[in-house]
Amino acid sequence: MPFDLSFQAPEWLWALLVIPAVALVAIPWIRRRRRAAAAYADPTVLEIGTPARATRARVAGAVLVLAAAALAIVALAEPAVPVDAEEEQSTVVLALDVSNSMLKDDLKPDRLQAAFSAAEEFVDSAPESTAIGIVTFADNRVVRLAPTTNHAQVRQTLSTIAGEPTREGTAVGPALAAALDSLETAGALEPLPASAAESPARVLVLTDGANSIRRALPPAAATEQAVAARVPVYTILIGDDPGRPDQPTPAEVLDQMATLSGGIYAQSLTTADLNAVFADIGSVILPVEELRELAVWAAAGSLVLLIAGGIVLGLALPPRRDADSGSPAPRPTLSP
């Protein structure tokens, strides 16, 4: 990746104009001071001007101090560079069938309670960064909870739904469409991933049947929406109901939904099977671009330059001399 420096507070960079302004003011002042010293100093009394070595030290010290000030301003502008990193991301919408047939007891205690128990275990094992939403469906679909990382709220919603009465019908197509809308509202579909395998979004459909609402959106049409959004759909057929004789079997419908979208189809005939399928649906590791802050390094560099400038300027100070002899003045001593 090419070096791409950016600033989080770029308005501070205007203060850098002060640095050359100070230099432009200081240079004429130093020259006038030299000319004044040459004009008024008596060379028999005081050495005219400043030794060349001290002059160079003063210039070097001044440059270091100005550079320290410039770096301090850069630190205030909060410089940063983008770096590649990996982040665990996942947004899962659970589409749960709450139709009357889910009360069959071939899964213990019944299909519905087994599904909710598996969903609760999934919530408990999901990473804290995983956002989870809930859609329920029977004769119609209802978004019960928008994707959230508040897993306590997800568990509370599941508990509430589990205690509600079931209804007639199975609207699988509308349920998938509602789940996709929920993902889009949550911002999980932007930017569009390169493929379904790289998508941070997932839809998990748990049902014991295929679409039974004739006027509802067909599952195939809803699957096309998932393919366009590159969202893999995981479908789980609970039980082994054959479905209606005039329609494709639930297994065929759900398998096609998963296959076309890049998801996985599974059939759960036992509660253990259902728990195992949930355990396989985790988060996805995606490359992300993060900003690495450089302000602390700029501030540290400013401090180092300031100390170095102070040391150099200190070395430029001439030793104190005796006025009569021109030799360095003796150190005062204390008599006993």
N, C-alpha and C positions, 0 to 999 in steps of 0.2 A: 504494500500500500504506500502510495506517495505521501510524503510528509505534508500534512494538512493542518496547520495551526489555526485555531479559532480562539476568539475571546468572548467570555460570557458577559463582561461589562466593558465593551469597547469604548464607551464614552470617556473612560479614564485616559485613553491613548492621546487625547488632545493635550493633556498636560505635558507630553513629551516635547511640545514646542517650547516649553520654558527652558529646556536644557540648552539648545543652541542660542536662545536669547541671552541667557546668562553668560555663555562663552563670548558672544559678540560684545557684551558690555564689559567683561573682565579684561579682554585683550587690550583695548585702548587705555583702560585705566592703568594697567601694568606698564604700558609704554610711557604714559605721562609721568608715572612715578619714577621711572628710570631717568627720564630727562631732567626731572626736578632734582634728583639726587646728584646728577652730574653737574648741574649748574650751581648748586649752592654748597656742595660739600668741599671742604679744604683738604686736598690730598695729603698735606703734611700732618693733618690731625686725624683724619678718618679715611680709611680705604674707600675709594669711590666705587659705588655700585655693589652688586652682590656677586660672589664667586660663581663661575659658570656651573660648577657642580651643584651648588645650592639652587641655582636657577632651574636647572634641569629637574631637580628633585621636587621643587615647588610645582612645576608644570605637570610632572608625572602624578603628584599627589592630587592636584586639582582635577586632572582627567579621571583618576580613579574615583574621586568623590562624585563627580558628575555622572560617571557610569553607574555608580551605586544608586544615585537618585533616579536614573532612567530605569534601572531594573526594579526599583521599588514601585515606580509607576506601572510598569508592566505587570507586576504581581497584583496590583489593585485591579487591573483589567481582567484578571482571572483567565490566564491562557490555558488552553487544553488541546489535546490531540486525540483523534479517534483511534481506538484500538479494537481489534477483533476479540470477542469473548464468546463464551457459550452460556446459554441461560435455559433453565428448565421452565418451559412454558406449556400450558395446557388449559383449554377451556372446554369443558364437557357439558353437554346438555343431555339429561336423562329424559327420554320419552317413555312414560310408563302407562301401560294399558290398565285401565280401571273398569273394564267392562264386566258384566255379570259372569261370564265364563271363567274369569280369573278366580272365582271362588271354588273351583273344583279342587278336590283334596288329593290329587295324585302327587303333588308336592306337599310336604308337611310344613305348617299346619294346613295351608292351601296355597295355590299359586300366587295369589296376591301378597300374602304375608311373607312367603319365601322371597318374592321379588324385592319387597321393601327391606327385608333383612339383609339381602345381598347388597342392595344399594347403600344401606347404612354402613356395612363393612367397607365398601368401596370408599365412602366419604372418610371413614376413620383412617384408612391406609393411604389416601391421596396426599401428595405433598401440599404444604400450606399454600404454595403459590398457585395451585390448581383452582381455577374458578369453575364452579358447578352451578348449573341451572336445571330447572325441573319443568317439564311439560307433561300434563296428563291428558289422556284421550279415551273416549268411548264413542258416543254418537257425535261428539265434537271435540275439538282440542282446546286446552286452556293452558296458558303460560302461568304456572304457579309461582315461579321464582326466577328472576333474571340471574344470569351467571354472577356468582359472588365468591370471594375467597373466605367469607365468613361461614365456616363449616358448621358452626353451632346453629346458625340460621337454617342451613340446608337440612340438618338433622331434625330440627323442629318442624320444618315444612313437611318432610317425609312422615313424621309422626302424625301430623295433622291429617294428611291425605289418607294414611292407612286407616284412620278411624271414620272416614266418610263412607256413605253408601255407594255402591257400584251402579253403573247404568248400562243400558242396552246399546250394542253397536260397537264397531271397531273402525275408527277413522285413521288408518295408518298414514296415508298420504298427507292429509292436513296436519297431522302431528309432526311429521318430518319437516314440512314447510314452516310450521311455527317454530320449531327448534332452530332452523336456519335463520329465520328472522331474529330470533333471540340472540344468536351468535353475532349477527351483523350489527344489531343495536349495541351490543357490548364491545364492538370494535375488534372482535377476534378474527374477522375476515379481511383485515387490512394490515399490511399490504397483501396482495394476492400471492400465495406461496407458489413456488415453482411446480410443485406436485402435491398430491394428497398425502404422500408419505412425509412431506416436510411441513404439513399444516399443523398449527398448534390447536386447531379446533377439532372436536369430535362430537358425533351424535350417537347415542346409544339407545336403540329402540328395543324395548322389552314388551312382547305381546304373545298371546297364544293363538292368534289368528291373523288372517290377511284382511284387506279392506272389505268391509261389509256395507258401507254406505255408498250406494250407487251414484249419487249425485256429487259426492265429494271428490276432491282432487285425487286422481289415481296415483298409486305409489310410484309408477314409472315416471310420471311427470315430476313428482317431488324429487325423485332420484336424479333427474336431469338437472334440477336446480343445485343439488349437492355436488354433482360432477362439475358444473360451471364454477361453483365456489371453491372447488377442490377440497371439499370436506369429506373425509372418510366416514361412512356410516356403519356402525357395528350393530348387527341385528341378532337378537336372541329369541328363538322360538321356545316358548315355555310349554311343555307338554308335547303331545303328538296328535292334536286334532287334525283331521283331514281337510277341513274347510268345506266349502260348498262344491257340489259336483259340477256346477256350470262355470266354475272359475278355477284358475291355477291354484295349486295347493299353497297353504301358508309357507311351507318350506321353500317352494320355488320362488315365490314373491320376495321373501326376505333374503334368500340367497342371491337373487339378481340385484337387489338394492345394495347389498354389501359388495358384491363383485364389481359392479359398474363404478362404484364410488371409491373403491380402494380400501374398503373396510373388511371386516371379517364376519362371517355368518357362523352361528353355533346353535345347536339345539340342546336345551337343558331338560333332561328327563328326571333329574334329581336335584335336590337343594345343593349338594356338593358340586354338581356340574355348574350350576349357576354361579356359585362363589368362585369357582376356578376361572370362569370367563371374565368376571369382573376384575379379578386379580391381574389379568393380562392387559387390561386397559390402563396404561399409565400416562405419564407426561412425555412430551417430546423434547429432545435437546436440540435447540436451534442456535445457529450462529447469529449473534447480535453485535451491533456496533455501540461501544461505550466510549465515554469521554474520560480521558486520563488528565486530571488536574495537574497543572505545572506551577501554580501560584506559589506553593511552598518552596519549590526549587528556585524560582526567581527571587523570592524574599531572602532565601539563604545566600544566594549569590550577591545580592545587594549588601547584606551584612558583611560578607567577606571582603568585598571591594571597599566598603566604608572603613573597615579596620585597617586594610592595607593602605588606603589613602591617608589615614591618620598617622600611621607609622612613617610613611614616606615624608609627609609634611613635617613631622617631628624631627626627622633627620636633617631637614633643610634649615632648621633654626641655627644661627651662628652661635658659637660659645660666647658667654659674657666676658668682656675684656676690661682690663684696668685702664682707666682714662689716661694715665700718665705714661705708662710703659708700653701700652699696646699689647701686653701679654694677658693671657687669661687671668682673671681675678682669683686670688687665693680663696679657698673655702674658709668661712669663718669658723673659729674654734672657740670652745667654751673653756675659760680658765678655771682651774679648780678653786 
